[in-house]
């Protein structure tokens, strides 16, 4: 009897120990779950406070633009409102819209998390000007090196120089000009060459007052240059370079000493000067 009683007491103690261990494990699991939940809530709060919330606040927008296109106009054109946030601004769309502006050569819109938006614009630079009848009036039209008409009338500001060459006869037929329009493909290389010559030595264009496009029957064209302070014109091919113009100016200096017998035109298309007078052609 006594042995049976002692065994039963030990069994009860073991059972109580098991129960206490189970309770302890349950408490430990509950505490771990609570700590894990608290950590998740804390992390979410920190993320919201330091990352998400700033991205939802009005963003700080920095605009780098140029004369003729103010910051307010830039934001309006990019469809970025005064209360725009980092999240609400689509950088790719804004960049595409700004790139379509007639005055803009290139646009770059960069978002820096969590609340910074930077806009950088490069203006189109005029390499030539033409005179065209628009809305019933003769107005200057400014072209960049890509043949884009980005300014009509008015003052082009810092994008143009007073010595820009005037290009005439751009198109053999009717030409509809408007802001952002591009010239026909055949004459586009001409404006690229004018820009390249300007990069090499802009002073060349200070000696040329006008470039006339003289169309041929086969759709190609020659260029007739009218130098400043010279009554003698120079006919050249369409593929001009700085060296070609320098050579033309040297020939002009030589023939102007001919006085009354000086030719009215010098043809340099073959690379050798052929003089033309009102009565016929002379040898070069």
C-alpha positions in Angstrom: 0.0 0.0 0.0 2.7 2.4 0.9 4.7 1.6 -2.2 1.6 2.2 -4.3 1.0 5.6 -2.6 4.6 6.8 -3.1 4.5 5.9 -6.8 1.2 7.7 -7.3 2.6 10.8 -5.7 5.6 10.8 -8.0 3.3 10.3 -10.9 1.3 13.3 -9.8 4.4 15.4 -9.5 5.6 14.4 -12.9 2.2 15.3 -14.4 2.3 18.7 -12.6 5.8 19.3 -14.0 4.6 18.5 -17.5 1.7 20.9 -17.1 4.0 23.7 -15.8 6.4 23.0 -18.7 3.5 23.2 -21.2 2.3 26.4 -19.6 5.8 27.9 -19.8 6.2 26.9 -23.5 2.8 28.5 -24.2 3.9 31.7 -22.5 7.2 31.7 -24.3 5.5 31.2 -27.7 3.0 34.0 -26.9 5.8 36.3 -25.9 7.7 35.5 -29.1 4.6 36.2 -31.2 4.0 39.4 -29.4 7.6 40.5 -29.8 7.5 39.6 -33.5 4.3 41.5 -34.0 5.7 44.5 -32.2 8.8 44.4 -34.4 6.7 44.3 -37.5 4.6 47.2 -36.3 7.7 49.1 -35.4 9.3 48.5 -38.8 6.1 49.5 -40.6 6.0 52.6 -38.6 9.6 53.5 -39.3 9.0 52.8 -43.0 6.0 55.0 -43.1 7.6 57.8 -41.1 10.9 57.9 -42.9 10.1 56.6 -46.4 6.5 56.4 -47.4 5.3 59.5 -45.7 8.0 61.8 -47.3 7.2 60.3 -50.7 3.5 61.2 -50.2 4.3 64.8 -49.2 4.7 67.6 -51.9 8.0 67.0 -53.7 10.9 69.4 -53.9 11.2 70.2 -57.7 14.4 71.7 -59.0 14.2 73.2 -62.6 17.3 74.0 -64.6 16.0 75.9 -67.7 17.1 78.7 -70.0 15.9 82.2 -71.0 12.6 82.2 -72.9 11.2 79.2 -70.9 10.4 79.9 -67.3 10.2 77.4 -64.5 6.4 77.8 -64.2 6.0 77.1 -67.9 8.2 74.1 -67.6 6.2 72.6 -64.8 2.9 73.3 -66.6 4.2 71.8 -69.8 5.4 68.7 -67.9 2.0 68.4 -66.1 3.6 68.7 -62.7 1.3 70.5 -60.4 2.2 72.5 -57.3 1.1 69.7 -54.9 2.8 66.9 -56.9 4.4 64.2 -54.9 7.3 61.8 -55.6 4.8 59.0 -56.2 2.4 61.0 -58.4 5.1 62.2 -60.9 5.8 60.0 -63.9 9.4 61.0 -64.8 9.3 59.3 -68.2 6.1 61.0 -69.3 7.2 64.4 -68.0 10.5 64.0 -69.9 8.7 63.0 -73.1 6.4 66.0 -72.9 9.2 68.5 -72.3 11.2 67.0 -75.2 8.3 67.9 -77.5 8.5 71.6 -76.7 9.8 73.5 -79.7 12.5 75.4 -77.7 13.9 72.3 -76.0 16.8 70.4 -77.6 16.8 67.7 -74.8 15.1 67.1 -71.5 16.0 65.0 -68.5 13.8 64.4 -65.5 15.3 62.5 -62.5 13.5 61.4 -59.3 15.6 61.0 -56.1 13.8 59.1 -53.4 12.0 60.1 -51.3 11.0 63.6 -52.3 13.4 65.1 -54.9 12.6 65.8 -58.6 15.2 67.4 -60.9 14.4 68.8 -64.3 17.3 69.8 -66.7 16.6 71.3 -70.1 19.0 72.1 -73.0 17.8 74.8 -75.4 17.8 74.5 -79.2 20.5 76.7 -80.7 19.9 78.6 -83.9 22.4 77.9 -86.7 20.5 79.7 -89.5 17.5 82.0 -90.0 15.1 82.2 -93.0 12.4 84.7 -93.9 9.0 83.3 -94.6 5.5 84.6 -95.0 3.5 83.4 -92.0 0.0 84.6 -91.2 0.3 87.1 -94.0 3.5 88.7 -92.7 7.1 88.2 -93.5 8.8 86.9 -90.4 12.2 85.5 -89.4 12.2 81.7 -88.7 15.1 80.3 -86.7 16.3 76.8 -87.3 18.6 74.5 -85.3 21.1 72.1 -86.7 18.4 69.4 -87.1 16.3 71.7 -89.4 13.6 72.3 -86.7 11.8 75.6 -86.8 11.8 76.4 -83.1 11.3 80.2 -83.1 9.2 82.3 -85.4 9.4 86.1 -85.2 10.4 87.9 -82.0 13.7 87.6 -80.4 15.4 84.1 -80.0 17.3 85.4 -77.0 20.6 83.7 -76.2 20.0 80.9 -78.7 20.8 83.1 -81.7 23.7 85.2 -82.9 23.4 88.4 -84.9 25.7 87.0 -87.6 23.6 83.9 -88.3 23.5 83.2 -92.0 20.2 83.8 -93.8 19.2 80.7 -95.8 16.8 81.3 -98.7 15.1 79.1 -101.3 14.7 76.3 -98.8 12.0 74.5 -100.7 11.2 74.3 -104.4 7.4 74.2 -103.7 5.0 75.4 -101.0 6.3 74.9 -97.4 4.1 75.0 -94.4 6.1 76.3 -91.4 5.0 76.2 -87.8 6.7 75.9 -84.5 8.3 72.5 -84.2 8.1 71.7 -87.9 11.1 70.0 -89.6 12.4 70.9 -93.0 12.2 68.4 -95.9 14.8 65.6 -95.8 16.9 66.8 -98.8 17.9 70.0 -97.0 18.4 68.6 -93.5 22.1 67.8 -94.0 22.7 71.4 -94.9 21.8 72.6 -91.5 23.9 69.9 -89.9 26.9 71.1 -91.9 26.2 74.8 -91.0 26.2 73.8 -87.3 29.4 71.8 -87.7 31.1 74.7 -89.4 29.9 77.0 -86.6 31.4 74.6 -84.0 34.7 74.6 -85.9 35.0 78.4 -86.4 31.9 80.6 -86.0 33.7 83.6 -87.5 33.2 82.1 -91.0 29.6 83.0 -90.9 30.4 86.6 -90.1 31.7 86.8 -93.6 28.6 85.2 -95.3 25.4 87.2 -95.3 23.2 84.7 -97.2 23.1 81.1 -98.4 20.7 80.5 -101.3 19.5 77.0 -102.1 19.5 76.7 -105.9 17.4 73.6 -106.8 18.3 71.5 -109.8 15.8 69.6 -112.0 16.7 66.2 -110.5 15.8 67.3 -107.0 19.4 68.0 -105.9 20.6 71.5 -105.1 23.6 73.8 -105.3 24.4 76.5 -102.8 25.0 80.1 -103.8 26.8 82.1 -101.1 26.6 85.9 -100.9 29.6 87.2 -98.9 29.5 90.3 -96.8 30.8 93.4 -98.5 31.1 91.6 -101.8 28.9 91.9 -104.9 30.4 88.6 -106.2 28.4 85.5 -105.4 29.9 82.0 -105.0 28.3 78.8 -106.3 29.2 75.6 -104.5 28.0 72.1 -104.1 25.6 71.2 -101.3 28.3 69.3 -99.3 30.1 72.4 -97.9 32.8 72.5 -95.3 34.9 75.1 -93.5 37.8 74.6 -95.8 35.5 75.1 -98.9 34.3 78.5 -97.6 37.8 79.6 -96.6 39.0 78.8 -100.1 36.0 80.7 -101.6 36.9 83.7 -99.5 40.5 83.5 -100.7 39.4 83.4 -104.3 37.1 86.4 -103.7 40.0 88.4 -102.3 42.0 87.6 -105.4 39.3 88.4 -108.0 38.0 91.6 -106.4 41.2 93.3 -107.4 40.1 92.8 -111.0 37.9 96.0 -110.6 35.4 96.4 -113.4 36.4 93.1 -115.0 35.6 91.2 -111.9 33.0 88.3 -112.5 29.5 88.4 -111.1 29.8 84.8 -109.9 32.5 82.2 -109.0 31.6 78.6 -109.6 33.6 76.3 -107.3 31.6 73.2 -107.6 34.4 71.4 -109.4 37.0 72.6 -106.9 38.5 74.9 -109.5 37.2 78.5 -109.8 35.2 79.2 -112.9 34.3 82.9 -113.3 30.9 83.9 -114.7 30.1 87.4 -115.9 26.8 88.8 -117.0 27.9 88.2 -120.6 29.1 84.6 -120.2 31.6 82.4 -118.5 35.3 83.0 -118.0 38.1 80.6 -117.3 39.2 79.9 -113.7 
